[in-house]
Structures are given as structure tokens and as C-alpha cells.
Amino acid sequence: MIKRTDSNHAEIIKALRKIPNLSVFSTHEVGKGFPDIVIGYKGINYLIEIKDGKKSPSARKLTDAELEFYLNWNGQTAVIKNLDELLEIIL
């Protein structure tokens, strides 16, 4: 099964790759609720779920697997709708 990404997924990754000393890896194919991307920046790892901010709130809801992951993960996680929200978290 091919895992789909939100329409802003590639755009966000492309923008992140322009930031010096930042690593980004697309993990959307891991499944089981695991976040869409992992970012390494200034010695910190960020687990980020990307949702499309242009969609209605009901269309941006976390899946059951995503919600379970976030409720049970004891480290950093974030759900973002656009690059600006992500930059507020990491910069």
C-alpha cells in the first residue's frame, strides 16, 4: 500500500532543506501513526505530523493510529499545518 502525504508535505521538506545545519527525513511510510517527518536541528530531534492547513478541520483530524501514537509517546511531538508553524517550534 502506498502511503499518501498531505499536499504541503513536499513543499515543507524542500523549504527545510534550505536551512543550514538542519536534517530532515520523510518518515510518512513508516505507518502505525508514526509522524510524517523527523527533523534534527541544534542537537534536538523533532517528530512532526504534517496536516494540510487548506483542508477543513475535520479533514485534518489525526487518524486513530496517529492519535494513539501521540498519546503514548513520551517525547517531543507536534502537529503543524504550515511551514510558519513548524519554524516557530524549531527556531
Beta strands, then each sheet from edge to edge (+ up, - down):
strand 1: 22-26
strand 2: 37-41
strand 3: 44-50
strand 4: 78-80
sheet 1: 1+ 2- 3+ 4+
end
